[in-house]
C-alpha cells in the first residue's frame, strides 16, 4: 500500500499525537496513522519494516493458539521427556526432573534459571495473552489492566526460551545417542509442537489491531 508521511504540524497533546501519527519502531520515521483494510499493512519507506497490520480474526486465532499452548505445557511438565535404556536398565526424566536434579546437585542458579525461562515465564506470558485476547473476544471490555498485561506479555516474549532448551537437548542427544538407546516421550513431542505453535502465534497475532481494540474500548 502507499506510505503515509507526516507533513502537517504536529498536535499539541500527547494523546492527539498518538492518535494521528505512528512512528516506525526500527528507524523512527513518522507517518500519519492510516485506517487499514483487512489484511492491509503499512510499510516503512526508509527501512521497509512493517509498522502496522490489520489481520483478520487475529484475536480468535491468538486465543485458540494460547489455549492450545496451555494444554501442551500441561503435557510437557506432566509426562516423561526422555527415556534412556542400556544393559537392561531404563531411566526416565521429565522437564521437572531436569530442574530438580540441578537443584539436588547444588546448581541453584542454573535450576532457578531453567525453571523461569522454560516454565514460569512462558506460562505467564501465555496466561497474560489469554486474559487480553479473551477479554476482547468475549465481552469487549478492556481497561488499563489489559493494557498493562499486553505490555508485560510483549516484555516477556524474548525471555521465553523453550526453543533454546530444545536445541540444547538435541545437541545432547547426538552425543549421548551412541552410548544408550534414547526414546522420546510425550513431553518431548508436546514441547516441540508448542514451540511451533508459539512461533506461528507471533505471526498470527496482530499487535496493532489488539492495541487499537484496547484503546477503542477504554
Secondary structure by P-SEA (a helix, b strand, c coil): cbbbbbcccccccaaaaaacccccccccccccccccccccccccccccccccccccaaaaaaaaaaaaaaaaaaaaaccccbbbbcccbbbbbcaaaaaaaaaaacaaaaaaaaaaaccaaaaaaaaaaaaaaaaaaccccccaaaaaaaaaaaaacccccaaaaaaaaaaaaaaacccbbbbbcaaaaaaaaaaaaaaaaaaaccaaaaaaaaaaac
